């Protein structure tokens, strides 16, 4: 069997894979530590190069624009509110005028209906009176004709 000596320790046959696994784990850990340190140094350089005054100026500009947008939004909201109130007032006024107009039309329609009924009644009454007068005159005419006819029939000179 092969024997390997490493760091004062002797390893024989079956322990070699364990030694290899331990050394590769150690190498991987060292490599990971190196990469972490490299990333840390890169970030340190980036953080040192950050211009805080520029960020503050940008934040101030964004805050100013945001305040302007909020004020503009408030103006729009108030304008819309005024428009809605004005529209509601116009709608209420129109509704009131429509109700008054509807009532006025209803009153006029009732008056017109009453007038039509009275006119119809007057026309019927006039027709009945006319019919009665015609009937009376017809009866008188009939009676007069009968009398004249009877007299003509009764007249001896007729023969």
Secondary structure, DSSP 8 states (H G I E B T S, - for coil): --EEEETTEEEEGGGHHHHHHHHHHHHHHHHHHHHHHHHHHHHHHHHHT--HHHHHHHHHHHHHHHHHHHHHHHHHHHHHHHHHHHHHHHHHHHHHHHHHHHHHHHHHHHHHHHHHHHHHHHHHHHHHHHHHHHHHHHHHHHHHHHHHHHHHHH-GGG-
